[in-house]
Amino acid sequence: MDTDLTAAYDRCRELHRRHGRTYYLATRLLPAWKRRHVHALYGFTRYADEIVDRTEDLPPAERAALLDDWASQFVAGLHGAQVDDPLLPAVLHTIAVFDLDRDDFASFLKSMAMDLTVTAYPTYDHLLDYMEGSAAVIGTMMLPILGSSDPTAAREPARQLGFAFQLTNFIRDVAEDLDRGRTYLPDEDLAKFGVTRDDLLEARNRGRGTPRTRELIEYEVTRAQAHYAAAAPGITMLAPASQACMRTAYALYGGILDEVAAQDYDVFARRALVPQRRRMAVAARALLTPTGAPVTIPGPTIQPAAR
């Protein structure tokens, strides 16, 4: 591997280590040769996200131009052009090695562009359209790297796991997203529980939720559980060497829902985090779990919400 390509993989790994602690820990359970490819995909998604969210002092048009410029470099690289970028060579190499679907990357970049202009979602179907690009395609990008005994059957569970992880993040990060001027909880859900955006802003400012906001969050937790349930069969379809990694990621992301429930669904009081001791215990348990054993759906024992 040439020096520039090695440096690009190292850059992706560092982004993953610094910003994706939960998934980074899970990735360490993969065979060494697979890890760098997972780091590359994380680096791609994280860098695009940083263009959108770490340039907030710039007008939306300038942020959109930065994203378009980077996306254009990426597309040019897909067509064989030499790219002058610190991480894209690793991404392009991973795409070539596994013949990943280019349309997944286009869908992801489309959703990232939506974050520059869309601040709320009227219905859950609208949110699912956004998450198709921001989350579901991450699952299908990952599937060829992880390997599967039945890639066709494993595709939908992989998509569902992307939805589950993304919605878990939205539930945990309501206050942080409000600071960016966005809400990812559908307007129809807010209305269902008599909650307005001003109510969410007030709860963020007070550092304490209300009975209505807690009911809203509990409802969203049941939505996430439904996606985890749909994703569960896919874990045992993965290549044996990849199962410990994804069991760990599944349990740790799902553990965030457990933490949200433990604090009575008040995501404004503190950011729900899985304690380090539990994180390490989950990883150790995943290594000892026999291949093919089913996973446990996270969160409290309640019936999943209807869409």
N, C-alpha and C positions, 0 to 999 in steps of 0.2 A: 504494500500500500504506500503511495507516495506521501511526501511530507505534508502537502496542503490538505490532502484528504484525511490524514490522521489528525491534523489540527482541527479540521471541521468536525470530526466525530468527537474530539475532546471538548470543543466548544459546546456541542449539543449535550454531552454528558454533564458539563458544568452547569448549564441552564437547568437540566433535569434535577441535579443534586440540590441546587439552591432553591428552586421554586416548586418542585414536585415531590416533596419529602415522602408522602405516602406511597406514591407509585414508584418512586426511586427505590425505596426499601423493597417493594415487591419485585422489581426488576432484577435485583441482586440475586434472586432465587432462580433466574434463568441460566441456562448454559452460557458461558462467557461469549461465545461467538454470536449469540442472538442479542446480547445486551446493547451493543453499539447501535444496532438497527432500531431498537425501541427508543434509545436516546435520540436518534436522528429524528424520528417522528415527533417525539416530545419537543425537541428543539424547534422544529418547523412550526408547530402549533403555538408554542410559547412565544416565539419571536413575533409572529403575526399578532398575537394578543397584546404584546408589549407596544407594537406600533399603534394599536388602537387605544390602549388604556394608559400608556406611560408617556403620552404626548399631549396630555389634556390642556396644556397651556397654549396649544396651537389651535387655530380655527379648524372646524371640521373639514373644510375644503383642502387645507394643507395636510391634514392627517390622512385624508382619502388619497391624496397624491402620493404620499409616502408609501401607503399600502399598495397602490397601483404600481408604483415603480418597482417595489420588491416582488410583487406578483409577476410583473413583466420579465424580470430577471429569471425568476423561477421557470416560467413558461419557455423562455429562450433556452434555458438549460435543458429542459425536456427535449428540445429539438436539436440538441447537440452543441449549442453555443458555450463558449467558455464563460463562466460566471465569476465575477470578482466580489465574493461574499464570504463572510467568515464561517457560515454553516451550511449553505445550500449545497456545496459539493457532497457532503455526507447524505443529505436528503435525496439528492439525485442518484447517488450510488445505491442507496437502499431501495429506491423505486425500481432501479434497473435489476438489482439482484433478485428481487421477489416479483417482478413484473406487476407492481401494484397498479390498481385502477386509477388512471389520471383523473377521471371524473370525480372521484372522492375528494381530491385535492382542490378541484375547482369549486365543489360544493362547500368545502370548508372556507375557502377564501371569500365566497359570496356571503356566508353568514358573518364572517368577521367584518365585512363592509357594512352589513346591516347594523352592527353595533355603533356605527358612526352617526346614524340617523334615526334609528328606531329606539324609542325609550320605554315602550310598554307594548303588551300583547293582549288583544281583546279577549281571546279564547285560548283554551289549551291546545286546540288544533293549530292555531297560529304559532304558539310557542313550539309545538312539535315540528312545524315547518322550519323554524329557526334551528332547533336542536338536531334536525336531520343533518344539517351541514356542520354544526359546531360539535356534535357528539356522536351520532350514529355512525358517521363515516370513519370516525377514529376507530371504532370497533372493527369495521370491515378492512381498514388499513392494516390493523394489527393482526388480523386472522392469518394471513399467509406467513407472517413471521413466527407466530406461536405454533402454527401447524395444527392440523385436525385430521381425524380419521374420516370425517365426512364434512368437507368444507361447505357444501350446499346446505346441509341441515344446520350447521353451526353459524351460518351467516346471520339469521334473524336473532338468535340469542346474543350474538356479538353486538348487533345494533341496539338491542334492548339494554345491554350493559352500558353502552355509551349514554343512552337516555338516563339510566339509573344514576350513574356517576355525575352527570351534568345537573340533574335535578337536585341531587344531594348537595352539590356546591351552591345552587341557587337558594336552597333552604338555609344553609349555614350562613351565606353571605348577603342576606337581605340588606343589612345596614350598610355594608361596604358598597353594594351596587347602588343604593340610594345616593351615596356620596358621589357616584359617577352619573347621577341623573337618570338611572334606569331602575325599572322593576321587572323582574322576570316571573313574578307571580301573576297569573292572568287576571285581567280586569273582572271577568265574570266570577272568578273565585273570590276576589275582594268583595264584590257586591253580594255574593251568597252569604257572607258572614258580616255584612254591614261595616266593612272596613274601607276607608279611603286612603289615597296616597298620603294625604296630610296626616292621617292617623299613624301611618308607618313612619313618617318623618318625625312626628312627635314622640313616638316610642323610641326611635333612634336617639333623639336629643335627650330624652330622660334616662336612657339606658335601662328601660323596663317596658315590657309588653303589657297588653291589656288582655282581659278574658277573650275578647273578640280576635285579637291578633294571634293569641295562642291557639284558638280553635282553628283559625286559618292555617297556621303552620302544621297543626296536627293533620289536617286534611291533606296538605301537600306531602306530608310524610307517607300517608297511605298511597298516594299516587306513586311516589318513588318505590315503595314496597312492591307495587304491582309490576314495575319494570324489573326489579331485582328477581321477582318470582319468574318472570318470562325469560330472564337471562340465565337462571340457575342451571337448566339442562345443558347449556353450552359449555360449562366448565369441564364436565366429564367427557366432552367430545374433543377436547384439545389433546395435542400430543402429550404423552406422559411427562416429558421433561418440562412442559410449560404449565402444568396444572398447579404446582405449588405457588408459582408466581401469581396466577390469577385468583387462586383461592385467597391468597393474602390480600390482594387488591380488593377483591369482593368483600372480604370481612372487614377490612379497615375503612373503606368508604362507607360500607353499611354501618360500621360502628359509629360513624358520625350521627346517623339517625338515632342510635341508642342514646348517644350523649344529648341530643336535642330532646328526646323524650324524658331523659333523666332530669333535665332542667325545666320540666313542665312546659316544653315547647316555647320557651321564651328565648328567642335567638338574639334579642336585644340586650339581655343581661350580660352575656359573655359569648365569645365565639366558641362554638362546640368543637372540641378537639379530643381525639383519642389519646389517652395518656401513653407516654413512651413505654412504660412497663408492659401495658397491654399490647402495644404495637409489636414489641419483640416477641411476646408470648404467642401472638397470632402467627407470626412468621415461622417460629419454631414448630408450632402445631401443624402448620401447612406442610412443612418438610416431612413430618412424621405420618401424615394422613395417607392412607393407601390410595393409589391411583384408581380413579373411577368412583370414589366415595362421593355421595351427594353433598351439596353445600347447604347451609342453614340460611334461610331468608332473614335478613336483618330487620331490626325495629321491633316495636311492641307487637304482641299478638292481637291483631285487629284485622277486620275484613278490608281488603284493598278497595279504594274508592273507585267508583265508576268514572269513566272519562266524561 
